[in-house]
């Protein structure tokens, strides 16, 4: 066996702390003696005894405080509706069947937006933007809300 023929070891094993004096990391396990850092974990929000950032920030007050939790409808552009059959009814169920929207759309609802061009007439039973309403009517479609 030659030294050059041995397999290379690139990964060092992690030191096992606090495993007795023979390990070289016994007793205090590299934490020094006493003190705040030696005693155990501190929370991430701890700032040396100062008032934490979270407590310094003002409360969220008023009407729009939970905006991030409010669900918004899934948006579908008019151009995507060209994949449907002519004269078909456009509702959440038909959009899910044709894989235009995910099944989650039942929970949040769907809104039609006016981006793209519509070539076929459809009966739309969903809320739509003004631009989408114009394009649906121009293509000979009907909006039932």
Buried (B, 14 or more C-beta within 10 A) or exposed (E): EEEEEEEEEEEEEEEEEEEEEEEEBEEEBEBEEEEEEEEEEEEEEEEEEEEEEEEEEEEEEEEEEEEEEEEEBBEBBBBBBBEBEEEBBBBBEBBBEBEBBEEEBEEBEBBBBBBBEBEBBBBBBBBBBEBBBBBBBEBEBEBEE
